[in-house]
Amino acid sequence: MSKAGSDENDPEIDRINLRISRAFLDVVDETWRERGFNSRSEFIRYALRDSVNHPEGAGVWKDLAISEAQFEDSEGISSDEMREKYGTDAE
């Protein structure tokens, strides 16, 4: 892992690489903007912290992973359908 962040010399910050399909990235980008995050990275950090702090919500992440695979086959569900299924509010 390479070091990253506002201070490249900060030993507390690590950069990671993440590979996801373009279709799923489009959904991620739509989601972070709709929810008022300042950046994709901020949203992903929030989502990871939330997943670690609230493991009971793991079903959402499992469904997102399945949805990503389905997007690659043009069978995925929209972010609106995900919101409806899990009762989330993007506003």
N, C-alpha and C positions, 0 to 999 in steps of 0.2 A: 504494500500500500504506500502511496506517496502522500506526503504532507500537503495540506491545503488550508484554505481559510483566508481571512483578511490579512493574517500574518503568516507567511509561508514558514516561518521559523517556530511557530507555536507547536510544541510537542504534544499538546492535548487534542489536536485536530488531525484527523485522517481523511483522505479522499478515497472514495470507493467508486468503482464502475458498476453500472447496472445496465443490463441489456434487456429491453422489452420491445415488443412489436410497435411499429409506427402507429397502428390503429389504437393500441392501448395508451401510448404516449399522448395521442390526441385527446383521449378521454381524461387522462391525468391533467393535462394542461387546461382543459375546459373546467375541470373541477376546482383546481387551485385558484383560478381566476374568479369563478363564481363564488367561492367561499371567502374571498378577500385576502388571500395570502399574497405576500409581496413577491414571491418567486416560487418556482418549481421546487428548488432545494428546500426552502422553508417548509413547504407542504409535505415533502417526503420525510423530512426530519420529524415533523409533527405526527405523521401517520405511523412512523416507526416507533416513536415514543408511546403513542397511544396503544399500539399493538402490544408492546412490552408491558405497559402499565395496566392494561385491561385485556388479558388473554382470553376472557370469556367472549370477546368479539372476534375471535379467530375465524369464525364461520364466514364473516364478511370477507376476510383476506383470502380464504379458500375459494369463495365464489368469484372474487376478482381474478384470481389466478386461472380458474376455469374459464372465465369470461375472456381473458386475454387469449387463451388457446382457441376459443371459439371465434374471436375476432379474426384470427389468422385464416380461419375457414369460412369467414363471412357469416357466422352463425351467432355472434355475440349479442348481448342485450345493451341497450343504450344506458347512459348515465341516469336518465329520467326513470327507466325501469328499475335500476338499482336503488334509487332514492325511494321509489314507491315500495319496493320489496322490504327495505330496511327502515322505512319511516324516517329518513333523514331529511333535513331541510337545508338547502344550499344557500339560503339567505342569511 
